[in-house]
């Protein structure tokens, strides 16, 4: 999860990924950011994020993104 957090912090330095737990609900991430994050996750972890995972619930926090990555590995 450290690698994911480092990538997110580098890409979006103004977002507090360690403490924010409602990134989608609060409008902190938009659909364009999610698409960019998905591309980075796919490259970084050599996985394919399938349509069933492209839902706001999986992008609410670093923890939910990490759970998705673990399920896809």
N, CA, C and O atoms as CSV, one atom per row, in Angstrom:
chain,resi,resn,atom,element,x,y,z
A,1,UNK,N,N,0.825,-1.193,0.000
A,1,UNK,CA,C,0.000,0.000,0.000
A,1,UNK,C,C,0.870,1.259,0.000
A,1,UNK,O,O,0.426,2.323,-0.430
A,2,UNK,N,N,2.092,1.138,0.476
A,2,UNK,CA,C,2.992,2.291,0.516
A,2,UNK,C,C,3.277,2.823,-0.893
A,2,UNK,O,O,3.348,4.034,-1.108
A,3,UNK,N,N,3.438,1.908,-1.840
A,3,UNK,CA,C,3.709,2.298,-3.218
A,3,UNK,C,C,2.514,3.057,-3.807
A,3,UNK,O,O,2.697,4.049,-4.512
A,4,UNK,N,N,1.308,2.595,-3.522
A,4,UNK,CA,C,0.088,3.265,-3.978
A,4,UNK,C,C,-0.001,4.660,-3.372
A,4,UNK,O,O,-0.260,5.631,-4.082
A,5,UNK,N,N,0.207,4.761,-2.092
A,5,UNK,CA,C,0.136,6.049,-1.403
A,5,UNK,C,C,1.181,7.023,-1.952
A,5,UNK,O,O,0.880,8.200,-2.147
A,6,UNK,N,N,2.386,6.554,-2.201
A,6,UNK,CA,C,3.435,7.411,-2.746
A,6,UNK,C,C,3.048,7.930,-4.129
A,6,UNK,O,O,3.257,9.106,-4.428
A,7,UNK,N,N,2.488,7.069,-4.970
A,7,UNK,CA,C,2.070,7.478,-6.303
A,7,UNK,C,C,0.963,8.528,-6.231
A,7,UNK,O,O,0.992,9.515,-6.966
A,8,UNK,N,N,-0.005,8.318,-5.352
A,8,UNK,CA,C,-1.117,9.262,-5.214
A,8,UNK,C,C,-0.627,10.615,-4.701
A,8,UNK,O,O,-1.045,11.663,-5.194
A,9,UNK,N,N,0.250,10.584,-3.723
A,9,UNK,CA,C,0.796,11.836,-3.169
A,9,UNK,C,C,1.590,12.610,-4.223
A,9,UNK,O,O,1.526,13.838,-4.285
A,10,UNK,N,N,2.332,11.884,-5.041
A,10,UNK,CA,C,3.117,12.538,-6.084
A,10,UNK,C,C,2.207,13.143,-7.155
A,10,UNK,O,O,2.450,14.252,-7.631
A,11,UNK,N,N,1.168,12.412,-7.526
A,11,UNK,CA,C,0.259,12.879,-8.580
A,11,UNK,C,C,-0.680,13.979,-8.105
A,11,UNK,O,O,-1.030,14.875,-8.873
A,12,UNK,N,N,-1.084,13.912,-6.852
A,12,UNK,CA,C,-2.057,14.866,-6.295
A,12,UNK,C,C,-1.561,15.373,-4.931
A,12,UNK,O,O,-2.111,14.997,-3.896
A,13,UNK,N,N,-0.535,16.216,-4.929
A,13,UNK,CA,C,0.098,16.629,-3.663
A,13,UNK,C,C,-0.804,17.443,-2.727
A,13,UNK,O,O,-0.510,17.544,-1.536
A,14,UNK,N,N,-1.868,18.010,-3.228
A,14,UNK,CA,C,-2.740,18.822,-2.371
A,14,UNK,C,C,-3.816,18.010,-1.655
A,14,UNK,O,O,-4.554,18.550,-0.830
A,15,UNK,N,N,-3.908,16.729,-1.961
A,15,UNK,CA,C,-4.925,15.875,-1.333
A,15,UNK,C,C,-4.298,15.088,-0.184
A,15,UNK,O,O,-3.227,14.499,-0.333
A,16,UNK,N,N,-4.971,15.085,0.953
A,16,UNK,CA,C,-4.513,14.348,2.136
A,16,UNK,C,C,-5.050,12.913,2.077
A,16,UNK,O,O,-6.052,12.584,2.712
A,17,UNK,N,N,-4.370,12.079,1.313
A,17,UNK,CA,C,-4.836,10.704,1.108
A,17,UNK,C,C,-4.796,9.872,2.381
A,17,UNK,O,O,-5.546,8.904,2.503
A,18,UNK,N,N,-3.946,10.225,3.324
A,18,UNK,CA,C,-3.842,9.435,4.546
A,18,UNK,C,C,-5.053,9.621,5.456
A,18,UNK,O,O,-5.395,8.715,6.215
A,19,UNK,N,N,-5.702,10.773,5.392
A,19,UNK,CA,C,-6.813,11.044,6.298
A,19,UNK,C,C,-8.171,11.164,5.617
A,19,UNK,O,O,-9.201,11.035,6.279
A,20,UNK,N,N,-8.192,11.403,4.334
A,20,UNK,CA,C,-9.459,11.577,3.623
A,20,UNK,C,C,-10.070,10.208,3.322
A,20,UNK,O,O,-9.427,9.349,2.719
A,21,UNK,N,N,-11.307,10.020,3.747
A,21,UNK,CA,C,-11.967,8.721,3.581
A,21,UNK,C,C,-13.188,8.795,2.666
A,21,UNK,O,O,-13.892,7.800,2.491
A,22,UNK,N,N,-13.444,9.973,2.080
A,22,UNK,CA,C,-14.587,10.131,1.172
A,22,UNK,C,C,-14.163,10.950,-0.047
A,22,UNK,O,O,-14.726,12.009,-0.324
A,23,UNK,N,N,-13.180,10.451,-0.758
A,23,UNK,CA,C,-12.625,11.173,-1.895
A,23,UNK,C,C,-13.661,11.408,-2.986
A,23,UNK,O,O,-13.693,12.480,-3.590
A,24,UNK,N,N,-14.493,10.432,-3.240
A,24,UNK,CA,C,-15.517,10.567,-4.280
A,24,UNK,C,C,-16.741,11.309,-3.751
A,24,UNK,O,O,-17.240,12.231,-4.397
A,25,UNK,N,N,-17.216,10.912,-2.592
A,25,UNK,CA,C,-18.414,11.517,-1.996
A,25,UNK,C,C,-18.243,13.014,-1.804
A,25,UNK,O,O,-19.174,13.781,-2.048
A,26,UNK,N,N,-17.063,13.437,-1.371
A,26,UNK,CA,C,-16.796,14.850,-1.117
A,26,UNK,C,C,-16.367,15.612,-2.371
A,26,UNK,O,O,-16.095,16.811,-2.305
A,27,UNK,N,N,-16.304,14.922,-3.513
A,27,UNK,CA,C,-15.945,15.585,-4.758
A,27,UNK,C,C,-14.476,15.945,-4.881
A,27,UNK,O,O,-14.114,16.808,-5.681
A,28,UNK,N,N,-13.631,15.298,-4.102
A,28,UNK,CA,C,-12.197,15.582,-4.140
A,28,UNK,C,C,-11.577,14.977,-5.404
A,28,UNK,O,O,-10.709,15.586,-6.030
A,29,UNK,N,N,-12.029,13.782,-5.768
A,29,UNK,CA,C,-11.615,13.161,-7.020
A,29,UNK,C,C,-12.781,13.228,-8.003
A,29,UNK,O,O,-13.929,12.969,-7.641
A,30,UNK,N,N,-12.472,13.576,-9.244
A,30,UNK,CA,C,-13.506,13.545,-10.276
A,30,UNK,C,C,-13.223,12.372,-11.221
A,30,UNK,O,O,-12.254,11.635,-11.036
A,31,UNK,N,N,-14.063,12.211,-12.217
A,31,UNK,CA,C,-13.935,11.053,-13.106
A,31,UNK,C,C,-12.620,11.063,-13.882
A,31,UNK,O,O,-12.059,10.004,-14.163
A,32,UNK,N,N,-12.132,12.237,-14.224
A,32,UNK,CA,C,-10.852,12.326,-14.955
A,32,UNK,C,C,-9.714,11.838,-14.060
A,32,UNK,O,O,-8.834,11.109,-14.515
A,33,UNK,N,N,-9.730,12.239,-12.791
A,33,UNK,CA,C,-8.700,11.793,-11.854
A,33,UNK,C,C,-8.778,10.288,-11.663
A,33,UNK,O,O,-7.749,9.615,-11.599
A,34,UNK,N,N,-9.990,9.755,-11.572
A,34,UNK,CA,C,-10.153,8.309,-11.382
A,34,UNK,C,C,-9.578,7.546,-12.572
A,34,UNK,O,O,-8.906,6.531,-12.387
A,35,UNK,N,N,-9.832,8.017,-13.782
A,35,UNK,CA,C,-9.282,7.358,-14.974
A,35,UNK,C,C,-7.750,7.371,-14.932
A,35,UNK,O,O,-7.110,6.369,-15.251
A,36,UNK,N,N,-7.169,8.499,-14.540
A,36,UNK,CA,C,-5.710,8.592,-14.432
A,36,UNK,C,C,-5.177,7.657,-13.348
A,36,UNK,O,O,-4.142,7.016,-13.534
A,37,UNK,N,N,-5.878,7.577,-12.221
A,37,UNK,CA,C,-5.462,6.692,-11.125
A,37,UNK,C,C,-5.556,5.233,-11.566
A,37,UNK,O,O,-4.669,4.433,-11.268
A,38,UNK,N,N,-6.619,4.891,-12.268
A,38,UNK,CA,C,-6.766,3.515,-12.771
A,38,UNK,C,C,-5.597,3.165,-13.678
A,38,UNK,O,O,-5.010,2.092,-13.541
A,39,UNK,N,N,-5.251,4.053,-14.602
A,39,UNK,CA,C,-4.130,3.794,-15.513
A,39,UNK,C,C,-2.834,3.595,-14.730
A,39,UNK,O,O,-2.054,2.694,-15.037
A,40,UNK,N,N,-2.606,4.425,-13.733
A,40,UNK,CA,C,-1.387,4.312,-12.925
A,40,UNK,C,C,-1.373,3.008,-12.135
A,40,UNK,O,O,-0.338,2.347,-12.047
A,41,UNK,N,N,-2.507,2.637,-11.565
A,41,UNK,CA,C,-2.613,1.384,-10.809
A,41,UNK,C,C,-2.342,0.191,-11.719
A,41,UNK,O,O,-1.610,-0.727,-11.349
A,42,UNK,N,N,-2.936,0.209,-12.912
A,42,UNK,CA,C,-2.735,-0.910,-13.849
A,42,UNK,C,C,-1.257,-1.054,-14.214
A,42,UNK,O,O,-0.733,-2.166,-14.268
A,43,UNK,N,N,-0.592,0.062,-14.461
A,43,UNK,CA,C,0.832,0.015,-14.805
A,43,UNK,C,C,1.684,-0.415,-13.616
A,43,UNK,O,O,2.572,-1.258,-13.749
A,44,UNK,N,N,1.411,0.165,-12.468
A,44,UNK,CA,C,2.227,-0.071,-11.285
A,44,UNK,C,C,2.128,-1.507,-10.766
A,44,UNK,O,O,3.123,-2.093,-10.341
A,45,UNK,N,N,0.924,-2.061,-10.807
A,45,UNK,CA,C,0.707,-3.375,-10.215
A,45,UNK,C,C,0.485,-4.477,-11.246
A,45,UNK,O,O,0.211,-5.622,-10.886
A,46,UNK,N,N,0.604,-4.133,-12.529
A,46,UNK,CA,C,0.447,-5.085,-13.626
A,46,UNK,C,C,-0.869,-5.867,-13.507
A,46,UNK,O,O,-0.897,-7.096,-13.554
A,47,UNK,N,N,-1.948,-5.105,-13.351
A,47,UNK,CA,C,-3.283,-5.688,-13.271
A,47,UNK,C,C,-4.183,-4.955,-14.265
A,47,UNK,O,O,-3.811,-3.926,-14.828
A,48,UNK,N,N,-5.365,-5.510,-14.461
A,48,UNK,CA,C,-6.375,-4.864,-15.302
A,48,UNK,C,C,-7.585,-4.577,-14.424
A,48,UNK,O,O,-8.189,-5.491,-13.863
A,49,UNK,N,N,-7.932,-3.298,-14.312
A,49,UNK,CA,C,-9.097,-2.918,-13.515
A,49,UNK,C,C,-10.325,-3.097,-14.403
A,49,UNK,O,O,-10.546,-2.330,-15.340
A,50,UNK,N,N,-11.107,-4.105,-14.098
A,50,UNK,CA,C,-12.281,-4.430,-14.903
A,50,UNK,C,C,-13.451,-3.511,-14.580
A,50,UNK,O,O,-13.450,-2.819,-13.562
A,51,UNK,N,N,-14.438,-3.513,-15.451
A,51,UNK,CA,C,-15.583,-2.612,-15.319
A,51,UNK,C,C,-16.277,-2.729,-13.965
A,51,UNK,O,O,-16.763,-1.729,-13.437
A,52,UNK,N,N,-16.331,-3.908,-13.407
A,52,UNK,CA,C,-17.019,-4.071,-12.126
A,52,UNK,C,C,-16.358,-3.276,-11.001
A,52,UNK,O,O,-16.995,-2.977,-9.991
A,53,UNK,N,N,-15.075,-2.935,-11.175
A,53,UNK,CA,C,-14.354,-2.176,-10.155
A,53,UNK,C,C,-14.340,-0.667,-10.427
A,53,UNK,O,O,-13.889,0.111,-9.587
A,54,UNK,N,N,-14.823,-0.266,-11.576
A,54,UNK,CA,C,-14.828,1.161,-11.890
A,54,UNK,C,C,-16.119,1.765,-11.333
A,54,UNK,O,O,-17.049,2.112,-12.061
A,55,UNK,N,N,-16.123,1.869,-10.004
A,55,UNK,CA,C,-17.260,2.390,-9.266
A,55,UNK,C,C,-16.742,3.274,-8.141
A,55,UNK,O,O,-15.667,3.018,-7.599
A,56,UNK,N,N,-17.489,4.306,-7.788
A,56,UNK,CA,C,-17.026,5.252,-6.764
A,56,UNK,C,C,-16.587,4.608,-5.453
A,56,UNK,O,O,-15.641,5.082,-4.824
A,57,UNK,N,N,-17.255,3.542,-5.032
A,57,UNK,CA,C,-16.915,2.909,-3.751
A,57,UNK,C,C,-15.460,2.460,-3.686
A,57,UNK,O,O,-14.859,2.472,-2.612
A,58,UNK,N,N,-14.893,2.069,-4.807
A,58,UNK,CA,C,-13.512,1.587,-4.825
A,58,UNK,C,C,-12.491,2.717,-4.801
A,58,UNK,O,O,-11.292,2.462,-4.682
A,59,UNK,N,N,-12.949,3.967,-4.912
A,59,UNK,CA,C,-12.031,5.106,-4.961
A,59,UNK,C,C,-12.303,6.127,-3.858
A,59,UNK,O,O,-11.913,7.289,-3.975
A,60,UNK,N,N,-12.965,5.699,-2.801
A,60,UNK,CA,C,-13.268,6.589,-1.677
A,60,UNK,C,C,-12.038,6.902,-0.832
A,60,UNK,O,O,-11.950,7.978,-0.239
A,61,UNK,N,N,-11.093,5.974,-0.773
A,61,UNK,CA,C,-9.905,6.171,0.067
A,61,UNK,C,C,-8.764,5.294,-0.449
A,61,UNK,O,O,-8.957,4.433,-1.307
A,62,UNK,N,N,-7.596,5.531,0.087
A,62,UNK,CA,C,-6.445,4.688,-0.260
A,62,UNK,C,C,-6.747,3.240,0.127
A,62,UNK,O,O,-6.388,2.308,-0.592
A,63,UNK,N,N,-7.397,3.068,1.248
A,63,UNK,CA,C,-7.705,1.715,1.719
A,63,UNK,C,C,-8.625,0.977,0.754
A,63,UNK,O,O,-8.401,-0.199,0.469
A,64,UNK,N,N,-9.656,1.648,0.249
A,64,UNK,CA,C,-10.576,0.971,-0.678
A,64,UNK,C,C,-9.883,0.689,-2.011
A,64,UNK,O,O,-10.146,-0.333,-2.646
A,65,UNK,N,N,-9.004,1.590,-2.432
A,65,UNK,CA,C,-8.237,1.331,-3.659
A,65,UNK,C,C,-7.327,0.128,-3.458
A,65,UNK,O,O,-7.195,-0.713,-4.346
A,66,UNK,N,N,-6.694,0.049,-2.276
A,66,UNK,CA,C,-5.795,-1.066,-1.993
A,66,UNK,C,C,-6.565,-2.386,-1.935
A,66,UNK,O,O,-6.073,-3.402,-2.425
A,67,UNK,N,N,-7.747,-2.388,-1.353
A,67,UNK,CA,C,-8.572,-3.600,-1.320
A,67,UNK,C,C,-8.879,-4.072,-2.738
A,67,UNK,O,O,-8.840,-5.269,-3.024
A,68,UNK,N,N,-9.186,-3.124,-3.624
A,68,UNK,CA,C,-9.461,-3.457,-5.017
A,68,UNK,C,C,-8.226,-4.087,-5.659
A,68,UNK,O,O,-8.327,-5.107,-6.341
A,69,UNK,N,N,-7.069,-3.479,-5.439
A,69,UNK,CA,C,-5.820,-4.001,-6.009
A,69,UNK,C,C,-5.560,-5.417,-5.516
A,69,UNK,O,O,-5.188,-6.288,-6.303
A,70,UNK,N,N,-5.750,-5.653,-4.238
A,70,UNK,CA,C,-5.527,-6.992,-3.687
A,70,UNK,C,C,-6.479,-8.005,-4.304
A,70,UNK,O,O,-6.083,-9.139,-4.569
A,71,UNK,N,N,-7.726,-7.617,-4.537
A,71,UNK,CA,C,-8.681,-8.528,-5.159
A,71,UNK,C,C,-8.295,-8.847,-6.601
A,71,UNK,O,O,-8.551,-9.951,-7.083
A,72,UNK,N,N,-7.690,-7.900,-7.280
A,72,UNK,CA,C,-7.343,-8.081,-8.695
A,72,UNK,C,C,-6.003,-8.757,-8.922
A,72,UNK,O,O,-5.705,-9.168,-10.044
A,73,UNK,N,N,-5.196,-8.880,-7.893
A,73,UNK,CA,C,-3.868,-9.514,-8.061
A,73,UNK,C,C,-3.978,-11.011,-8.005
A,73,UNK,O,O,-2.971,-11.709,-8.126
